[in-house]
Amino acid sequence: MTTETFTAYLVSKTAENTFVPAIVERPLEDLPAGDVLIRVAYSSLNYKDALSATGHPGVTRKFPHIPGIDAAGTVVSSAVEQFRPGDEVLVTGYDLGSNTWGGYAQYIRVPADWVVPLPAGLSLYESMIYGTAGFTAALSVDAMEHNGLSPEKGEVLVTGATGGVGSIAVAILAKIGYRVAAVTGKTTEHDYLRRLGATTILSRDEVNDQSNRPLLSARWAGAVDTVGGNILATILKSTQQHGSVAACGLVAGAELPTTVYPFILRGVNLLGIDSVLCPMEKRRAIWARLASDWKPDHLEEIATTITLAGLQEKIQAILQGKVRGRIVVEPK
Ligand SMILES: NC(=O)c1ccc[n+]([C@@H]2O[C@H](COP(=O)([O-])OP(=O)(O)OC[C@H]3O[C@@H](n4cnc5c(N)ncnc54)[C@H](OP(=O)(O)O)[C@@H]3O)[C@@H](O)[C@H]2O)c1
């Protein structure tokens, strides 16, 4: 049995072009059309959710809108054989929370081909500690390993290391035997990063070269970059022969002021990471690893849990780069 209404964090656009959130009750019939109705147990907060909730047109154009690019919960009803009431599932990416109502609600309704069965070894809560951020961190590690990275090749750098993608990248890499150098702007969080498994901690300035030299001494075997801009350009100049850099974010800037020298003189691989439209077969394989050999021992240490009432404050914090780890959202 479903309830007639559901609670949600709904963002409306005003006549003055401002974006105002409210916690509302809506009838279930207001949900978008879709094959699978899911009762949401948990969602999470990603940087992209904060952009959506504050009206960034590159993420969300249709208002009123319920953000939340991630959701994990239980199937209530399904129009396809593949999913049955009671199945535990998760959804990340596709259009969820972008222009389709997302996980900051007690229910979502989505196309069946967005839905991933919860893998054995993972609880609904743990799946949302990962969310899109953890999935992206795992895609980054997977991409680097497919391009030849292995622990004996040397140290792997992670930027934005106390953020969502960064924290989980540090924890996964440490778990599977890499030496991890973590870049952070938060001087108070060095112990946190060491607990996740980082062995070297660097300030942002140390990876933000201003010399204009085309190459720097080759240090990193690999890197997960969540920030972009001149920091990504610096990493490319500092990557070892045939090393790999996974570019997944842009919190420091969308530009990339580089030359071709790292690519043609050192054979550096610049790997683009897209979690949103990752094909389903690979999606399931990555989630299976997150549930097994890549699962950090202290995953819960990365998480803080809030309800819908706590979202507005955390949305402002993540936009200012002030969040540590992952925020799990209980839609109540
Ligand atoms: N490609 C994809 O599919 C995909 C998927 C998920 C996320 N992303 C992108 O990845 C990025 C990170 O997402 P997230 O959810 O992990 O965000 P987040 O939790 O806010 O983490 C970002 C971290 O970057 C660091 N940072 C913030 N501002 C910075 C600046 N100006 N210069 C250098 N470092 C800065 C901060 O860590 P420190 O204080 O430790 O430095 C911050 O905690 C975002 O750009 C997001 O859009 C992309």
The ligand as a Gaussian input file, in Angstrom:
#p B3LYP/6-31G(d) Opt

LIG

0 1
 N       32.124000      13.534000     -13.803000
 C       31.141000      13.095000     -13.058000
 O       30.358000      12.229000     -13.441000
 C       31.008000      13.659000     -11.682000
 C       30.340000      12.941000     -10.678000
 C       30.338000      13.451000      -9.372000
 C       30.942000      14.676000      -9.109000
 N       31.515000      15.364000     -10.132000
 C       32.165000      16.638000      -9.898000
 O       33.236000      16.414000      -8.987000
 C       33.439000      17.577000      -8.209000
 C       33.420000      17.195000      -6.727000
 O       32.119000      16.792000      -6.360000
 P       31.789000      16.452000      -4.843000
 O       30.357000      16.058000      -4.796000
 O       32.848000      15.557000      -4.299000
 O       31.959000      17.919000      -4.192000
 P       32.455000      18.314000      -2.738000
 O       32.024000      17.281000      -1.746000
 O       32.078000      19.724000      -2.528000
 O       34.046000      18.212000      -2.837000
 C       34.814000      19.164000      -3.519000
 C       36.085000      19.439000      -2.713000
 O       36.969000      20.190000      -3.547000
 C       37.786000      21.034000      -2.752000
 N       37.613000      22.412000      -3.254000
 C       36.534000      23.216000      -3.131000
 N       36.734000      24.397000      -3.749000
 C       37.979000      24.332000      -4.266000
 C       38.785000      25.250000      -5.006000
 N       38.332000      26.458000      -5.350000
 N       40.019000      24.857000      -5.365000
 C       40.486000      23.626000      -5.052000
 N       39.781000      22.716000      -4.336000
 C       38.544000      23.070000      -3.961000
 C       37.291000      20.878000      -1.315000
 O       38.094000      19.868000      -0.704000
 P       39.401000      20.233000       0.166000
 O       38.948000      21.278000       1.128000
 O       39.779000      18.941000       0.790000
 O       40.423000      20.779000      -0.777000
 C       35.898000      20.321000      -1.500000
 O       35.466000      19.633000      -0.343000
 C       32.339000      18.560000      -8.625000
 O       32.843000      19.437000      -9.605000
 C       31.290000      17.665000      -9.221000
 O       30.468000      18.355000     -10.125000
 C       31.552000      14.872000     -11.399000

